[in-house]
């Protein structure tokens, strides 16, 4: 599972590279004649749209973090709610893991 997660992590790296490219284009705009800036502005719009598309996609890492937070919350709730048994928490965890594994296998 760890190797599969590594395949999904480069999206964040790609976002960082795109942000760096945007920064470079902004620097380029500062030095350009206004009449030649349309091309750079178009490139900026395209880079921004790409980041938005990448940002909207929830990754397996996002789900794992959410499930871990939910697990901690469930554990806390179990202190006062007798219906939340250890067996119930194990069952919830089992299906969360199954969901993540299916998600990873469909993206590979």
N, C-alpha and C positions, 0 to 999 in steps of 0.2 A: 504494500500500500504506500509506503514511503516513496518508492520510485515513481509511482503514478502521481503523487502530489507534486513531485518536482517538475513533472510535465506541465502542470497547471500554473506553477508559480511564475514562469517567465512573462505572463500577461502583465504583472506589476512592473517587471523590468522593462517591458515594451512601453508601458505608460510613461515611465521615467524617461526613456529615450525620446518619446514623442514630445514630452514637456521640454526636454533639452533642445530639440529641434525647433520648437516654438520660440524658445528664448533666443536661439540663433537668428531666426527669421525677424524677430522684433529688433534685434541689433542691426540686422541688414536694412530694415526699414528706416532706421535713424540716419543711415548713411546714404540712402537712395534719393534720387531726384523724385519729386512727387509724381511726375508723369510716368515714371517707370515702376511705381509701387503697386499697381493693380495685380501683377503676377504674384508678388510676395503676399499680398493680402489674400488672394485666392488660395495660396498654399497654406496660410495660417488657418483659414476657414476649414480646409480639408483635414488638417492635422487635429484641429479641435473636434471636428465631427468624429474622427477615428477614436479619440480618447473617450468621448461620450459613449460610443458604442461599446468599447471595452469596459467602461466603468459600470454600465448597466447590467452586465452579465455577472450573475452570482457564481462564484467558483466553489469547488469542493471545500476549499479552505474556509470560505465564508460559512458554509453549512457546518463544518466541524466546529468552528468557534461558537456558532449559535447553539449547536447541540451541547457543547461543553458547558456553556452558560446556563442552558436549560437544565442540564444534569445537576449543576450546583444548586440552582433554585429548587429543583425537585427534592434534593437532599435536605435543604433547609425546611421546605414545607413538610417533609416527612416527620420532622420533630413534633409537629402539632396535629398533623392529619393522619389518623390511623389507617386510612384507606390506601395510603402510599406505602406499600410494603416493599421490602428489599426485592421480592420476586417481581413486583410491578416495575420497579426501576430497572431491573435486569432486562425485562421484556422490552421496555421502551428503548433501552440502550441497544439491544439486539436489532431492533428494527431501524434505528438510526444508522447503525453500522451497515446494515444491509442496503439501506438507501444510498449511502455514500459509496459503497463498493459498486453498486449498479450504475451510479452516476459516473464514477471513474471509468468503468469498463466501457460505457457508451461514448466517452470522449477520447478514448485511446485509438 
